[in-house]
Amino acid sequence: MTSTAWTITIDCADPAVLAAFWCQALGYVEGAPPAGSASWDEHLASVGVPEAEWGDGAYIEDPEGLRPGVSFLRVPEPKTAKNRVHLDVQAGGGRGEPQEARWARVLDAGAGCGPAPDSGGRDRDPRGPAGRGS
């Protein structure tokens, strides 16, 4: 049986901010550039992406290569409806990591506990109240 590589892709207003948050929340790292490139900047330049667009995406990956990668792509239009994809993180810690340590890492990255006061019951957004519109 063969497998197909796949990535979860999230449209957003600020790929770097969300990638940094999800690295902390999931224990991921910044994705390595394609083989043959020493850095993402080198790769993007080699395929003709204008330097002004180099911040339009971010990619994170599981350092052990077991879970799917996550891409974040900048889109010009603001978010207008409910997200149809959710990354629900069970931050309880399990037996291997105390719950307090797991929660501290996610909270330090910008998450909040429970619904935001103005959210109608939705969980807090790591980008803050202004991020909900992106």
C-alpha positions as CSV (number, residue, x, y, z in Angstrom):
1,M,0.0,0.0,0.0
2,T,1.3,3.4,-0.9
3,S,0.5,6.6,1.0
4,T,0.0,10.1,-0.3
5,A,1.7,13.1,1.4
6,W,-0.7,15.7,2.5
7,T,-0.8,19.0,4.4
8,I,-3.4,20.9,6.2
9,T,-3.6,24.4,4.7
10,I,-5.0,27.4,6.5
11,D,-5.8,30.7,4.8
12,C,-5.0,33.7,7.1
13,A,-3.9,37.3,7.3
14,D,-0.5,36.7,9.0
15,P,1.1,33.3,8.3
16,A,4.2,33.9,10.5
17,V,2.1,34.7,13.6
18,L,-0.1,31.7,13.3
19,A,2.8,29.4,12.4
20,A,4.7,30.5,15.5
21,F,1.6,29.9,17.7
22,W,0.9,26.4,16.2
23,C,4.5,25.4,16.5
24,Q,4.2,25.9,20.3
25,A,0.7,24.4,20.6
26,L,1.6,21.2,18.6
27,G,5.3,20.9,19.4
28,Y,6.1,21.4,15.7
29,V,9.0,23.2,14.1
30,E,9.4,25.4,11.1
31,G,9.4,23.3,8.0
32,A,12.7,22.6,6.3
33,P,13.2,24.1,2.8
34,P,13.1,21.8,-0.2
35,A,16.1,19.6,-0.8
36,G,18.9,21.5,-2.5
37,S,18.1,24.8,-0.8
38,A,19.9,26.0,2.3
39,S,17.0,28.3,3.3
40,W,13.4,29.2,2.3
41,D,14.7,32.6,1.0
42,E,17.2,30.8,-1.2
43,H,14.5,28.4,-2.5
44,L,11.9,31.1,-3.1
45,A,14.5,33.2,-5.0
46,S,15.5,30.2,-7.1
47,V,11.9,29.6,-8.3
48,G,11.3,33.3,-9.1
49,V,9.0,34.3,-6.2
50,P,9.3,38.1,-5.8
51,E,11.0,39.1,-2.5
52,A,7.9,41.1,-1.5
53,E,5.9,37.8,-1.4
54,W,8.3,35.8,0.7
55,G,6.2,36.3,3.8
56,D,3.0,35.2,2.2
57,G,3.3,31.7,3.5
58,A,4.7,29.6,6.3
59,Y,5.0,25.8,6.8
60,I,5.4,23.9,10.0
61,E,6.0,20.2,10.5
62,D,6.2,17.5,13.1
63,P,9.9,17.1,14.0
64,E,9.4,13.3,14.1
65,G,7.6,13.2,10.8
66,L,4.6,11.3,12.1
67,R,1.9,13.9,11.9
68,P,0.8,16.0,8.9
69,G,2.4,19.3,8.0
70,V,0.5,22.6,8.3
71,S,0.8,25.4,5.8
72,F,-0.4,29.0,6.4
73,L,-1.2,31.1,3.3
74,R,-1.8,34.9,3.3
75,V,-5.1,35.8,1.6
76,P,-6.2,39.4,0.9
77,E,-9.8,39.0,1.9
78,P,-10.9,39.1,5.5
79,K,-12.6,36.1,7.1
80,T,-16.3,36.4,6.6
81,A,-17.7,33.1,7.9
82,K,-17.1,30.4,10.4
83,N,-14.0,28.3,9.9
84,R,-14.8,24.9,8.4
85,V,-11.5,23.3,9.6
86,H,-10.4,23.2,13.2
87,L,-7.3,22.0,14.9
88,D,-8.6,20.9,18.2
89,V,-5.7,20.4,20.6
90,Q,-6.0,18.2,23.6
91,A,-3.7,20.2,25.9
92,G,-4.3,18.0,28.9
93,G,-0.8,16.6,28.8
94,G,-1.6,12.9,29.3
95,R,0.7,10.7,31.3
96,G,3.9,11.9,29.7
97,E,3.7,15.7,30.5
98,P,2.0,17.4,33.4
99,Q,-1.1,19.3,32.3
100,E,0.2,22.6,33.8
101,A,3.3,22.4,31.6
102,R,1.3,21.8,28.4
103,W,-1.2,24.6,29.2
104,A,1.6,27.0,30.1
105,R,3.3,26.4,26.7
106,V,0.0,27.1,24.8
107,L,-1.0,30.1,26.9
108,D,2.5,31.6,26.5
109,A,2.1,31.3,22.8
110,G,-1.1,33.4,22.9
111,A,-4.0,31.1,23.5
112,G,-6.7,31.8,26.0
113,C,-8.7,29.5,28.2
114,G,-12.2,29.0,27.2
115,P,-14.5,31.2,25.2
116,A,-13.6,34.9,24.7
117,P,-16.2,37.2,26.3
118,D,-17.3,38.6,22.9
119,S,-17.1,35.4,20.9
120,G,-20.6,33.9,21.3
121,G,-19.0,30.8,22.9
122,R,-16.1,30.3,20.4
123,D,-12.7,29.6,21.9
124,R,-10.2,32.4,22.0
125,D,-8.2,33.2,18.9
126,P,-4.4,33.3,19.3
127,R,-4.4,36.5,17.1
128,G,-6.5,38.3,19.6
129,P,-9.9,40.0,18.9
130,A,-8.6,41.7,15.8
131,G,-7.6,38.3,14.4
132,R,-11.1,37.0,14.2
133,G,-11.7,39.2,11.2
134,S,-8.8,37.7,9.3
